[in-house]
Amino acid sequence: MKKIVLAYSGGLDTSIILKWLQINYKAEVIAYTSNIGQDLNKKKIIQNAKRLGVKKIIIEDLKNIFVKDYVFPMIRAHAVYEGVYLLGTSIARPLIAKRQIEIAKKFKAFAVSHGATGKGNDQVRFELGYSFFGKKIKVIAPWREWKLQSRSDLIKYAKKYKIPIPKDKKGAPPFSVDDNLFHVSTEGKVLEDPRNAPPEFIFQKTISPEKAKNKVTKVKIGFKNSDPISLNGKKYKAEILLEKLNKIGGANGVGRVDLVENRFIGIKSRGVYETPGGTILYFAHRAMESVTLDKATMHAKEKIMPLYAELVYNGYWFSKKRLNLQKIVDKKRNQVNGEVVLKLYKGNITIVSRRSKNNAYSLKKVSFEENKTFKKSKIEKFIKFHSKQLHKQ
């Protein structure tokens, strides 16, 4: 029997897709779940897949690879889409797509499939990854093929085939949620109207800033070769460090974003994002670079950041363009070493201190006290030169 590898979460959408693939393609479906730090119920995933007759269920832990090889390079680039979005969903898809193709090749599957909707960006991100690693493997995108047009149609289909329908915290069919170690995104239902405030019960990783404790929390983050390696003086594996920062940041109301974004496919959508640990790392890394990198290097990174972020958002993680930009980002990463102390308070982050042995910052040169290291006589020539530039086109 021919085989299909499905990116399977165990939730409603992918359970319906699994059944649909079995019926319409008369194929054996291999249920593949990558653990990248989402709220994962292994027992439930296996139970739901077996209920649908799945014989091969693969659940693998990719948390370390995800954080170390995907999230951290993006943090080094200070990648932010449209000013606020730290790309938590975007960065997860390339890794899942890569592993799906590798598994498809291993089990000689003729196709791979995903649960991304026909209006979203994820279909592009998945399929660009599939194309990069497995051009000869067929891609099945149910949302673009089947006759189910809405969430209501899905519910009817689930009831027909006795697929369990989960409920949200209010007992209604759930919001569209994407969860991983880096972030949580929530979309759909009342959030589709940007006039509506997000209900507090949708938030999973963060407490409301108003309800956060009335006390400052200090964190000290150590960096080596531009990646975070320690928290409050203790070294951790990449995924453990991020997990701890998520808890600390979430308890202080850090990392909430409500964004109406421009999707790659050409429509606007509204998403509510929680990235507590990632937001802390973003602030800390910028602070670390401010005292370790020279002006030219920092400004070169700033210029390419919007393009880098857009490439990640659009699913071009494996592209030569993104890889070439990463080389610029990482050109002097060996200099970005030291420690940054931050204060967290009710959703806010404040830099307290920066320390590094690789110091591009000169205390002598900036001191208001008299010193011989800074040539004041050169300033007049500097100003005259740039005065002339004002009249050039």
Secondary structure, DSSP 8 states (H G I E B T S, - for coil): --EEEEE--SSHHHHHHHHHHHHHH--EEEEEEEESSS---HHHHHHHHHHTT---EEEEE-HHHHIIIIIHHHHHTT--BTTTB--TTTTTHHHHHHHHHHHHHHTT-SEEE----TTSSHHHHHHHHHHHH-TTSEEE-HHHHSS--SHHHHHHHHHHTT------TTSSS--EEEE-SS-EEEESGGGGSTTS---GGG-SS---GGGS-SS-EEEEEEEETTEEEEETTEE--HHHHHHHHHHHHHHTT--EEEEEEE-TTS-EEEEEEE-HHHHHHHHHHHHHHHHHS-HHHHHHHHHHHHHHHHHHHTT-TTSHHHHHHHHHHTTTGGG--EEEEEEEETTEEEEEEEE-SS----HHHH-SS--SSS-THHHHHHHHHHHHHTT--
